[in-house]
Amino acid sequence: MPSNTTAAGSSTHPRRRTTSTQSQRSIRSTLATSPAVALLHGNPHAAGHEAHAGHHHHLQVPATRPQLVTYGGCAVDAVPTVEEAGEQGEQELLIPVPTAANSGPASSVAITSWRQSRALIAVLVGFSLFTDMVVYGAVVPILPSLADDLGMDESMLGVLFSSYALGLLVSTPPMAYLSDRFRNRKLPMILGLAGLIATTLVFSAATKYWQLLVARTMQGFSAGAPWTVGLSLLADVYSADELGAVIGPVLACNHMGFLAGPVLGGWLFQYLGYRAPFYFAAGLAALNLLLRLVVDESPYLAPKLVLDEESPLIRSASPASSTDTLVTNGSDSPQLSMTTLIRGPPILVCVFVTIVVGGVFAGLEPTLPLFLHNTFALSPSEIGTTFVSLVVPSMFTSTWAGSLCDRLGELRVMLIGLVALAALALIPGIPGLPLWGVVIALVLFGGAQGFAMTPVIPLMARFVSSQGSTSFASVYGIFNLAYSVAILVGPSLAGAAYAAFTFQWLLFLSSGLIMLAAIVVAVYMRVSK
């Protein structure tokens, strides 16, 4: 894993300045009380106490020079003692400033176990999104049969799908706030995955429409953790400049789950019975829970050491100096609320794009199976297999789009995806189009979706980093809320439009909404130059 640890005075550090001997003494004294120095000198009890106390006590400065101090993912190389500082007088002092936008938590954390690997953390988040989408999509090919058994019409099916989003909408704000407030990514995910297992099993036993509604709503409530907390964990571990390349494969896992859910759900339902898809989904969530228990992200969430003489967001830790600011408490950056973050123009753009694109694709989940069943008389397993053409392309385009975001910028990639998506949305509903033509149209439509949606995640993280904050759970809570609105409103409106008009008109309206989103992105790109 690459490291940003360099010797003092190296030009790679983000901040440099000359300090007086008096300032140095204050800084060395505070360094001596840090958990890193306590651990370095064999006092783990003191380290643990200081990490949680939130106060700054001046203890004895070490008599010998520590060769390397690693503190919350930030390496301070060869820190002089008070005696050395006194002998050297005026000298150049460098303390790296870790932020999510530069060195960040990702690049200089000392890894002591494979459980703390950044790659394993990315696998955990990807697998969590995969599991969530399998649970969400396994019911898709079952819908026509379920509607016949319980006497549901298209509008009732739309409401059933939307109930998942209602639970997601309710659970996201408190989960995002608590995760950022206590810097804990593990417990919310454990509780969410355990709830996902339980509610999936309840859904399999439901025999009435209201029972299905309750179970589906609780599924959505439990699914808030993988999205909100999982994505924020990625932003904790990877810097904003690295996140685009990482989020592509992770979102590919999400698309893979969207694909696997309907396909496996259709085949398991047809050959093993109604409850088989739900048992499979619950077992997958159990494996996800086991992986969550194994992964340890604690080194990336440790408090950080910051020396800054300009930022108004950091409180002074040294009464001896009015210009230098040293922070060694547990929070080195401002915690921004969801209401504060959503006022940022890039966040508003991301929210609008997520609602539009997410709503269009969510609207296809209850209507596309009905269109395929009514037009081509496809069975549940054939409907599930047809969904492959919609999802597989986005697995590849998401990875490509993530890499392009780091080179071209998120907004450019997003605009290209939206324009292509608006044009391609019109093709699948063309009257008289054969099944193979519908499949090709879905391939192109699904591929464009990867370019439209992937840039949203790194763009949101970049905005949070630009504010000097690590409130990633809050910003991805906003994303989750936007996506919840999309899958809450999308299926209901699409179901009603399909029942009142035709599938062709539904796609025409969807194309218009996507083009409106493209115009919003283009206008923002112009005014933000």
N, C-alpha and C positions, 0 to 999 in steps of 0.2 A: 504494500500500500504506500503511495507517495506520502512524503512528509514535508512539512514546511519549517522544520526545526533548523535554524541557522545560528551562526555565532552572532554575538552582540555587535551592533554596528553594521550589519549586512544591509545592503540596499533593498532587499526584498521585503523588509518589514514595512508596515503601512504608516508608521509615525516615528519621527526622530526629533530630538531636541536636547539642548544643553541645560543641565541643572546645576544649582549650587550644591556645595557640600551639605548645607543644612537640609535642603530638599531631599538629597540622597539619603541622609540619615533617616528621615521620616519614612521614605519609601522602603529602605532596607528593614526598618523596624516592623513595618506592616507586612512585608514579605515574610519576615521571620515568624509571624503568627499565622500564616496561611496553612491550610491543610497540607499543601504539597510539601512545604518545608518541614512541617511536623512529621510527615511520613518519611521524608528523606533522612531525618535524624532518628528514625526508629520509634516514633511516638504516635501510633495509629489512634490511640484514644483521644489525644489532643486534636488530631486531624479531624476526627469525626465530630468532636464537640464544636470546633470552630466553623465547620462547614454548615452547621445548622443554627448557630447562635445568632448570626445576623448582626453582630457587634464587632468593633475593632479594638482589640486589646494590644497594648505595646508590651511585648515580652522581650526576653534576652535575644540579641542578634547572634547568629551562629559565629563562632570564632574562626571557623575554617570556611573556605570558599566551596559551596556546592557546585559541582560541575554542570548540572542541568536541573532546572526546576520545571516540572510539567504541571500546569495548573488549569484544570478545566478545558483541556484540549489546546492550551497555549504554552509553548516552550519558551522559557526565559533562560538564556544560556550564560553561564559563568557570571552569576550575580556577585558583585564585590561585597566584601564585608565592610563594616563601619570603619575599621582600621585602614583598609585599603582605600576607601573613599576619602578618608582624611589625608592620606599621603598623596593622592593623585590630585586633590583640589578640583578646580573646574575641569569637567570632562563631559564627553558625550555619553548620554545615558539613553538606552533604547529599551522600551518594553513593548512587545507586540500587542496590538489591539485586535482581539478576535471578534469578528462580526460575521453574520450569516452571509454577507456579501463578498468578503474577501477570504481570509484564511479559514474562518468559520470553524464549526465543530468537527468538520469532516476530515481535515487534512493533517492534523498534528496530534490526534488523540493516541495515547499509548494503548495498544491492544494487547491484552494478556490472555485471551482465550478465543478460540474459533467461534464461540457463541456471540462475540462482540464484533464479528466481521461485518463490514458495510455490505458486502455482497449478500450475506445471509439475511441481513435486515431488509434489503431490497426484495429477496425471495419471499420473506414473510409477508411484506405488503402486497406483492404481486399475487401470492397464493390467497391472501385474504380477499382481495377484489375478485379473484377467480371464484372462490367459494360463494361469495355474496351473490354473484351473477348466476351461478348454477342454481342456488336456492330460489332466486327471483324468477329465472326463466324455465325451470323444470315443468312448471304448470302450463306453459304456453300451448303445446300440442294437445293437452288434455282438455282444453277449453271447449271445443265443440261438443265432445261427449258429455262434459260436465254440464254444459248449458242444456242439453237434451234431457239429462237425468233430473235436473232440478228446475226445469222450466224457465231458464234465464234468457232474456233477450239481449241484444247488443249493448243497450245502455247499462243493464245490470252487470254485464261482463266488464264494461269500462269502469264502473264504480268498484268492482272487486279488485281490479288492477290498481286503481288509484288509492285504495285503502293502505297499500304498502307504503306509498309516499306519505300518507298522513302520519303514520308512525315514525317515519324517518324525519319528518318535519318537526315533530314534537321533541324527539330525543336529541337532535343536533345541537341546539343552543346550550343547554346545560352541560352536555358532554364536552363541547369545545371550550367553554369557560373553565370548567374544572380541570381539564387536561392542561391548559396553559397556566392556570393559577397555581397548580401544584407540580407542574412540570413532570407529570406522570403519564406515560403513554401505555404502560403495561396493564394496569388494573381495568381501565375502561374497555380495552380490547378483550380481556379475559371475560368480563361480565357480558359484553356484547355477543361473543361467540357462544358462550354457554346459553344465553337466551335464544340465539338462533337455532341451536340444536333442539331446545325444548319446544319452541313455537312451530318448528317444521314437523315435529312428531304430532303436535296437536292438530295441525292442518290435515295431516293424513287421516286422522280419526273423525274429522268433521263430516256431518251428514246433512246439515241444513245450511241455507244461504247465510244466515246471520253468524253461524259458527265459522264459516269460511272468512267472513269479513273480519271478525275478531282476531282469528289466527293470522290472517294476512297483515293486519295492522300491527300486531305484535312482532311479526317478522321484520317489518320495516323499522320498528322501534329498536330492535336489536342490531340491525344492520348499520346504524349510525356510527358505530365504533370503527369498523374496517375502513370506511371512507374518511371520516373526520380525523381520527387519531392516526390511522395508518399513513395517510398522505402527509400529515404534519411530522411524523417520525422520519419520513424520507427527507423532508426539508431540514430537519435537525441534523441529519447525517451528511447530506450533500449540500454544497454551496449553490448559490443561485446560478452560477456559470456552469455547473456540472449537472444541474437538475434536469435540463432538457433531454440530454442523452439517456438519463436513467429513467425518466418518466415514460418514455416511449415504450420500452419493453414491459414496464409495469402495467401500463394501460393495455398493452397487447394481451396480458394475462386477463384483464377485465373483459376484453372482447372475446377471448378464448372461452371464458366462463359463460358469456352471453350466448356463444355458439354451442358449447357443450350442454348447457341446461336444456334447451328445447330438443336437441338431438337425443341425448340420453333419456330425457323425460319421455319422449315419444316411443323409443324402443322399449324401455323398461315397462311403460304402461301397456303397450300392446302385447308383450310376451310374458310379463311377470305380474301384471295386475295393477290396480289403481294405487296401492300404497308403496309399491317398489320405488318410484322416483323419489318419494319423500324420505324413505329409509336411506337411500343412497346419499341424498343431500345432507341428511343429518350426520351420516358417517364421515362425509367430507369435512363438515364443520368441526367434528371431533378431532380429526387429524390437524386441522388448522389451529385448534386450541392447544394441542400438544406442541406444535411448533412455536406458538406464542409463549408457552411456558419455558421453552428452551432458550430463545433469543434473549440476549442481555444488551440493552442499549444504554445502560447507566453511564459509561464514560462520556458519551456525547451530550448528556444532560447535566453534567457537573457544572458548578459555578465557575465563572471565568474571571481572569485578572485583567483590568482595564486601566490604562493611564491616559487621561485625556484632559487637556486644559481648556477646551472650547465648548464641549457639549453641555447644553443646559439641562439635559435629561439625566445627568449623573450627579449624585450628591457628593460633596467633598468628604473624603475619609481622613484627611490629615489637617488638623488645626494649625500645624506649623507652616503650611504653605497655602497661599490664596490663589495660586495659579495652577498648580499641578493637582490633579484629581486621581486618586487611587481607589478603586472599588474592589473589595474582596468578599463582598457578601454574596448571597445566593442568586441575586438577579442582576445581570450586567446590562440589561436592555429594557426599554419601556414595554410594558404589556398593553397592547392596543386592543380595545374591545371590538366586537363585531360591528357595533353602530358607528365607531370611529373609522374602521377600515372600509366600510361600504361607501363612505363618502368619497373615497379616492376614485378618480375617473377611470383608471385601468380596471379597477374592481367592478365598477358599474358596467363597463363594456363586457367583461367576462361573465357577469351575472346574466346579462341580456342574451348573449350568445348561448350560454348553457341552457337557459329556459327554452329558447327557440329550438335549437338543435336537439336537445334532450327530449323536448315535448314532441317533436316530429317523430323521432325514432320510438319513443314510448307509445305514440299513437298507432304505430304499425304492429305492436305486439298483440293487441286484441283483434285488429282489423285484417292484417295480412293472412292469418290462418283462416279466417272466414272467407276472404276473397279466394284463396287457393282451394278451399273446400267446396265453395259454391261454384266456382268457375271451372275447375279441373277435377273435382271429385277426389281430391287426395285424401289418403288415410292419415291418422295422427303421426305415424312414423315418417311418411313421405313429407308431411308438412314440416316436421322437425328437421329433416334432411335438407329441405329447400332453404331453411334459415341459414344453412352453411354459406350459401352464396352471398348473404347479406353481411355476414360477420367476418369470415376468413380474410377478405381483403384488408379490413381495418386492422387486423393483427399485424400486418406487414407495414401498412402505411403509417400506423402510429409510431413505430420504431423509426421509420424514415423521417417523419415529421418532427419527432423529438430531436434528432440530430440536426435537422435544418433550422430549428429554432435557435440553437446555439450559434449558427453561422449567419442566418438571414434576419433573425429577430422574430419574436412570437407573433407580432401583429401581421407581418407580411404573410407568414405561413397560414395564419388563421383566415385572412382575406381570400387567399387562393382557394382554400378548402371550401369556404362558404359560397363563392361564386360557382365553383364546380358542382357543389351539392345542390344549389338551386336549379341549375340546368338539368342535372341528371334525375331530379325528383319527378319530372314529368313523364319519364319513359315507361316505368313499369305498368302504369294504368292505361296505356294506349289500347283502345278497343281492338279486339281481334289478334292481339299479340300472342303468339304461341308460348307454351310453357318454357321452352328453351330461351326464347327472347326475354321473358320475365326474369329468368335466372341471370342472364347476362346483364340486364339492367340493374338488378339487385347487387351484382358484383361491383359494378362501377359506382353505384350509389353508396354502398357500404365503404368502399375504398376512400371516397371523398370525405366521409365522416371523420376518418382518422386525422386528416389535415385540418379540419375545422375545429375539432375539440381538444386535441393533444396540447396545443399551445396555451390553453387556459391555465393549466396547472403550473408550469414554470413562470408564466406572466404574473400570477398571483404571488408566488414566492418572491419574485424579484421586487415587487412593490413593497412587500413587508420588509425585505432586507434594506431597501432604499430608505426606509423610515428608521433604521437602526434597531429594529425589533426582531424578536423571535416568536411572535404570536401566530405561529403557523396553524395551530389547531383552530384558532378563531377565523383565519382567512379561509381555511378549508371547510370550516363550519358554514361559512357563507356560500361556498361552492356547493356544499351538501344541501343547504336550504334551497338554492336555486334549482338544483337537480331534483329535489323533492317536489318543488312546485311544478317542474316539467312533467314528472311522472304521475303527479296528482291530477293535473289538468289535462295533459296530453291524451291519455286513454279515454277519459270521459268525453272530451270534445270530439276526438276522432271517432269514437263509437257512435255518438249522436249524429255526426256528419255522415258517416257511412250508412246509418239507418235512414237518414232523411234524403241523401243524394246518392252518389255512387263513389266507388273507390277512385275513379279517375278525378272527380271533383275534389276529393280529399287530398290527393297528391298535388293538384293545382294550387289549392290554398296553402299547403305546406311549402311549396316552392316560393310563393309570394312572401311568406314569413321569413324564410331563409335569406331571400334577397334583401329584405329590410334589415336583417342583422348585418349583412355584408356592407350595406350603405352606412350603418352606424360605425362599423370598424373603420371604413375608409375615411369618414369625416373625422373621427378621433385621430387617426394617423396624420391627417392634414393639420389639424389645429394644435397637435402636440409637438410639431416640429420646431 
